Amino acid sequence: MKDTRILKATKENFELAKQEILQGDVVAIPTETVYGLAANAYDEAAIQKIFEAKGRPQDNPLIVHIADLQMLHDVVSEVPETALKLAKAFWGGPLTMILPKNDRIPDAVTAGLDTVGVRMPSHPAAREFIRTCGVPLAAPSANVSGKPSPTTAEHVYYDLHGKINTIIDGGTCEVGVESTVVKVGDDSVEILRPGKISINDFLKVVSTVTIDDGVFTKLDDDRPVASPGMKYQHYSPNANVIMVEGSLSDFCRYVSKSANEKTAVLVFDGEESLFDIPCVTYGRRNDSVMQANRLFDALREIDRREDIQTVFARVPKQEGVGLAVYNRLLRACGFEIVSMEKAVIVGLTGQTGAGKTTVGELFRKDSDFGIVDCDIVSRTVITQPDVKARLVEYFGEEMLLKDGQIDRKALGKRIFANEEDRIFLNSVMFPPITVQINKEVQQLRQKGYHLIVLDAPTLFESGANIICDTIVSVLAPAEIRQERIMSRDNMTAQDALNRMNAQKDDEFYRSRSEFVIENADSPEQLNAQVERIIAVLKEKINGN
């Protein structure tokens, strides 16, 4: 058993801990997200000590931490242009990018993959310690594998005392949940693990953001994963955690019916008075930043109560860093959710000119479906004073009509011809559009709709796909689409082609959709496809 010590984050102590790193040992270090258990990323024997101390599965890759951009080139074999843009926007900070690794990084770090997760923390002690060591540091969270991540040096000591020699105390972690992990594409990112940096943040830098299925669902045991936090049950206290989805009154009724003497609740600040059983809070209901900061401490507080065997948890909003809080709770409860609000949200999207509007009208004719028309939402958002002011400042007053409103036709022509303009427009429009979409979905739920369609031409680009249970994409051959656009919008062939080229290809939609409607034949065939999908959705909501 090792004599574990806690050292303050000073230059002198960095020099002491540096010797341990360079001699092949591990050191727990602070970051702005959670505490990490660090080892020399080039030293395979040292990396094995991380897995041994944590009890971590060998097929769960590690993230490599660097002090500056120069060190990035010591870790990866190439740095794509999109990665440089993301680094400029978010480093140092809680962003991990999956990039091609170079030969110096051992397979033990990457679980045998040819990619490696890299991030540059913003915590000054972390950056200074990495510089002092002179090597990149591989560092997962400094806890027993599967347990809540540590946000204080005391948490690390509780989990790992006797297993490691040194913990550097840099105070309480500012963010409280692990970094956002993304797979970098061409002007796009795919979120593998959500964190503080959100979809809306990314849309200010890239044009497309998607989310891996592993954020919301349990992955197959044999699937390789490029990011930590995707495969195994994580963040779990000893008690069994169950999320209860629904209103506060629904939650109270469920707890009243299901609780016993060994039950506790994990709720938002101010809700404690509603319960006569042990309560642990993790922040204000509408403050996702506070929830992220307090979640792991709350889960550890539950662990300190040996009499608690079951915890019913309130569900956070899945917006901004709230998506990360939801993801951590989802994994803490092993994907066990009780839904008090049975509803299926259908994302309806597709390529311009493919006939999505026609399909949307067919859904509207069925009274069982509530519809959120995201084009109408967009038309409303663009009139908001703050949105309009930002667009006029960027695009100029020539984008205004005589009545002072934005000329949407002229704006569309410009952004479909210029990618940089399109990225800016998305960064301004998508955040308020997402807020309004969520409001309208909740209103439809309150009206009793159990089948809700988001009719959204930019479903994936806006990130609205994350709230959908199933996705329907409408596709058609390129030549048919071009003719339809030219006829519908009175466009030239080139303008129609520009609009088409600004969208993703068929494979993008096919690979992300449960249902694909091929709209190249007769109206009767189109109707038949939609009717089949409607029948399947109704079976789903009825539990058949």
N, C-alpha and C positions, 0 to 999 in steps of 0.2 A: 504494500500500500504506500502511495506517495504522500508526502507532506505538502498539501496544496496551500499555496500562499496567494494572497490578493495584493497586488502592487498598484499604487497610484500611477496615473498616466504622466510620467515625467521622462525627460531625456535620459536621466541616469538609469531609470528602470527599463526604458526601451533598450539600452545597451545590454543590460543584464538578460532581458528576454531574447534579444537578438542571438545571443550565444546558444540558447536552447534551440532556436529555429535552425541555425546553421549547423548544429550538431545532430540534427535529425529528430528533434522532439516537437511537441505541439504546445501552443500557447493560446489561451482564450483571449480574444480581443474585442473591444467595443466597436460597433458601427452605428450609423444613424438608424438602421432597421432593427436588427437584433444582434446579440453577441455571437461571434463566430469562433469556431475552434480551428485555429490556423496552423498550417505546416507549409514548408517549402514546396511550392508547386512542381519543382523539378525532381524532388526526392521521393521516389516510389516507396521506399521503406518508411519514410516519415508519413506519407499519405496513409499507409496501412494503419498507423497508430490512431489516425482520426477514426477510421472505421471501428477499430477495437475499442476505443474509449466510449464511443457513442452507441456501439452495438448496431451499427448502420449496415443495411444490405449493400453488397458490393456492386449491384447493378443500379444504384442510385447515384447519379453523377454529382460532382462537386462544382462549385463556382470558384473561379480564380479571381482574386482581388489585386488590383494594380494601383500604383500611386500617381501615374501620369500617362499621357498618350504614348510616349516613347516606349514604355514598358509593354504597351499593348502589342507592339510588333515583336516582342520577345515571347509572346504567348500564341499568337495566331499566324496563319500562313498568308492571309490576305485580309484587307479591310475594305469592304464594299463602300461605295459612295454613300449609300443610305445609312450605313453604320456611322460614318463620319458626321453626317447631319444629326443623327440621334445623339452621338457623343457630345457634339457642340451644344445641343439643346438641354441634355439631361445629366451629363457628367460634370463634376462629381455629384453623385446622387444615387437613388435607389432604382437603378435600371441595370439589368443584366442582359447582354446580347449573346445569342448563340452564333458563333462564328467558326470557320474552319480552323482547326488547331494546327500548330506546327509540331515538328518531331520532338521538341524538347519536353512537351507535356506528356507524361506517361499515361497509358491506358487506364490505370487505376483512377485517375482524376475524372475521366470521361466515360467510365463504364464501357470502354472498348469502342466508343463512337469516334468518328473522325471530326467531330465538332466539340467545342468547349464553350461553356458559359463564362463570360468575363464582365466584371464591373469595376468601376472606380468609385469607391465610397466618398461621401462628403464629410464624414466625421474626421475632424482634424487629427485626433489621436490615431485613428486607423491609417490615414495617409502617411503620417509621420513615421509610424512604426514600420510600414512597408518600405518606405525610403531608407530607414535605418538598416533594415535587413538586407536591402539591395536585391531582393528576389521577389517575384510575385508569390502571393500566398493563397493556397487553396483553403477555403474556409466555409463549411456548412454551419448551421446553427450549433451553438455550444450547449447542447442538452442531450439527454438520453433519447435515442431515436424513437420517434412516435409520440413523444410528450410535448407539451406546450413549449414554444421557443422562449429563450431567456431574454429579458429586457433590462436586467440589472446584473451586476457582478454577483450579488447574493443568489440569484436564480442559478447561475452557473455553478457556484460552489455547492448548492443544494444537490444538483444533479451529478456533478463530476468530481467532487472532492475525493481524494484518494486515488483517482484515475489519471490526473494531470498534475503538473508541478505548479504552473503559474497562470493566474488570471490578472489581466490588466483592467483596472477599474476606470472606465471613462464616464461614469454616471449612468443615468437612465436613458435608454434609447429614445430618440425623438419621434421616430415614425411608429415603431411598435410592431409592424409586420414586415415580413421579408420583402426583398426587392421584386419589382415587376420583371418577369423573364419573357423575352420575345425572341422569336425566330425572325431574322431579318431577310426581307425579300427585296425586289426591285420597286422602290418607292412604296413599300408596304411592310407591315409587321403582322405577325401572328402571335397573340398573347398565349403563352404556355402556362404562366402563373401570374395572376393579377397582383398588383401592389399599389403603392401610392400613386405612381404615374399611370394615369387612366387613359381610356379610349380618347376622350376629348383632348387630352394633352398630346397624344400621338398625332391626332388629326391636324394639329398645327404644323406638323413636320412632314408627314407622309399622306398620301391620298387614300390609302386603304388600310383598315384595321380589321382583322378577324380574330376569332377566339377558338382555341383548340377545345375539342370535346371534353378533354380531361379536366377542364376547369369546373365542369358541372356534373360529370358522370364518372363512375368508377371504370378504370381501364382494365382491359384483359391482362392477366398476370404475365403473359408471354410477350407483351408489347414493349419494345425498347423505348425509353423516354429520354429526351435530350435535356430535360430540366428536372431539378429536384422538385418535390412537392406535387408530383403528378400521379404517382403510382401507389404508394403505400398510405395506410391510415396514419395521419399526422396530427399533431397538436392536441392529442387526446388526454384529458385527465383520467384518473382511475375510474371515476363514475361514468355511467352510460349517459351520453348526451343525446337528446332528441330535439330537433327543431320543430316548432309548431307554427305553421304558416297560416296567417289569418289576422283578423282585427284583434285589438286588445280584449274586447269582450269575448271573442271566440277563444282566445288564449286562456282567459280566466275560467271559462266554462270547462275547457278541456282539463286544466290543472285540477279544478275542483272535483272532477269526475275520476281522474286518474292517479292523483297523488296519494302517497302513504307516508309513514313516519320517517322514511329514509329518502324522501324526495326534496329537491330544492329547485329554485327557478333562477334562470339567468335572464335578467330583464333590463330595461332602460332606466336611467335615473328618474326618480319621482314615481315609479310604479310599485315601489316596495310595500306601500301601505295597503295594497289590494290583496296581499297574501299573508296567511298566518303560518307559513312554512319558511325555512331558511331562504333568503334572497341574496343574490350576488348581482351587482350592476356592472355594466361595461360601457357607460357613456350615455349622453343624451340621445333621444330617439332620432333627431334630425342632424346629428353631428357625427358624420362618418369618420372624421379625423380623430375625434376623441375616442370613438369606438375602437379604431385601429390601435391607438396608443394604449388602451386599457384591456383589450381582449385577453391577451396571454396572461396578464397578471390576474385577471378574473378567473381564468381556468385554473391557475395555480392556487388561487384562494380556495376553490372547490376541492382541490387535492388535499388542502390542509384540514378539511373537515372529513374525518374518517367515517362519520355516521351517514354521509351522503352516498347513495348508490345510483340514483337516477336524477338527471337534471333536464328540465324542460326549458328550452331556450327560445327567446323571441328572435324573429328573423330580421336582419338589417336590410336597409335599402340596397339595391344592387347598382348604385350609381357612384362614379368616381372611385375613391378608395373604399367605398362601401362594398364594391364587388370583391375586393380582397378580403374584407371582413367576412362576407358571406362564404367565400371559398374556404377560408380557414375553419369556420364553424361547420361547414358541410363535411369537411374531412374529419374534424374532431368527432362528429357524430356518425362517422362511417356511412354517410349518405342516407341516414335514417331521418326522414322528414314525414311529419303528419300534416297533411294539407286539409285545412278547414274550408278552403275556397277551391272547389273543383272547377277548373276552367282550362281550356286549351287555346293558346294564342298561336295563330297561324300567320307566318310572314309570307306575304304574296309579293313577289318581285319578278324581275326579268329584264331582258335587254330592250332598249328602246325600239319601238316598231314591231315587237314580237306579239303584241296583243294582250298585254297585262290588263289594260283598262277594260277590255271586253270580258275577260275572266272575272275581274272585280265586279262587274255588273251582274254576272251570273250568281256570284256569292250574295250580292245585295238582294236578289230576288227571293232568297231563302230567309224567312223571318227568324230562324234560329241563330243567325249570325249577326253579331254586332260588328260594325266596320269603323276602323280608324283610317280616314283618307289622309295619308301623309303629304299628298300634294296640297291639300287644303291647309294642313298644318303649316307647310312651308310658306304658302301665300300669306298666312297670318303672321308668322314669325318675321318675315321680311319687312313688315310694316312697323315692327316695334322700333321706337325711336333710337335706342342704343344700337340695334343691329343696322338700321338704315344709316345712321351716322358713320359707323365704321366702314360700311360699303362705299358710301359717297367719298369718304376720305381716301380710300384706296383706289377706287375706279374712276373718280371724278364726277362732277356734276352733270356731265353729258349722259350719265346713266339715269337721269331723272326725267320723268314725263312732265307734261305741263301742270298736272295736278300735284306734283311734288313727290309722287311715288316712284319706286324703282321700276325701270323699264325691264321687265323680266325677259322679254324676247331678246333685247340687245345684250343683256347680261349673259343669257344662255349662249348666244353666238360667240361671245368673247371667251367665256370660260371653257367651252368645248374646243376652242382653237389654241388654248394656252394652259398648259398644265400647272404652272406656278399660280396663275390666277384662280384655277379651279381649287387648288389646295387651300388658298387663302379663303375663298368663299366657304368651303367646307368647314374650316376652322371657326368661322364666325357663325354659320347657320346651324351646324349639327348639334352643339350643346343645347341651345334653347328648344330645338325641334325634339330632341330626346326627352327633355323635361315635359313638354306638352304631350308627347305620345304617351308617356307613363300616366299623366293625369287623365287622359281620355280612356285609357285601358281601365283604370280604376273606376271611372265613372260608369263605364259599360258593365263592369263586374257588379257595381252597386245596383244597377238596373236589372240584374239577374241574368245577364248573358253568360253562357258557359262556353260559347264558341266565338272567339274574337279574331277578326282578320286585320292585320296591319297591311294596308295597300300601300307599299313603299317602293318606289323605283330605286332608291338608294339605301335599301335595307342593310346591306353589308357595310357600305361606306360610312353610314351614320353610326354604326354599332348597335342599331335597334334589333338586330338579329339575336342579341344575347337574351332578350326577354321572350323569345319565341320558343314554343314547344315543338313546332314542326314548320318546315319551310317549303313553299310551293314556288317553283320558278317556271316562267313562261318563255319558251325559246322558239325561234323560227330561223330559216335559212337567211343568210346575209342579203341576198338579192331581193328577197321578199320584204325584208325589213327596210331596206333602202327605199324601195318603191313606196311603201306605206308612209315613211317619214316625209318624203318629198310631197306626197299628195296631202297628207294630214296637216303639215306645218308650212306648206308652200315654200319649200326649201330647194336650193340647188342640189345637184348630186354631190358636190364636194362638201357642202355644209352638212348634208345628211351623213356622209361618210365620216366627217370629223366627229359628229356626235356618237356614231357607232364605235369609232376607234377609242373614244374616251372611256368606254365600258370594258368590263372583263369579258373574256371569251367563254364559249359554251362550257368548257371543262370546269371553269371556276364555279359556275352555277350548278352544274351536275354534281360535282363532288361535295357540295354543301347543302343539297336539297333532298328531302325525303320523297318529294313528288316533283316530277318534271312534266310539263304540258308541252307537247309538240304542236305548234299552231301553224301548220303549213297546208292544211287540207280544208275540208268543208266546215261550215258552222255546226253541222250536225255532229261531226266527229269531235269538234272542240267541246260541244255541250256534253257529249258522252264521257269525255275524259274528266270534265269538272264534276259531273254527277257521281262518278266513281269515287273521286277524292272526297266529296261531301259525305258520301255514305260511310267511308272509312273513318272520317273525323267524328261523325255522330256515334259510330260504334265505340270509338275511343272514349268519348265523354260519358257514354252510358255504361261503360265498364264491361262491354261484351267481348 
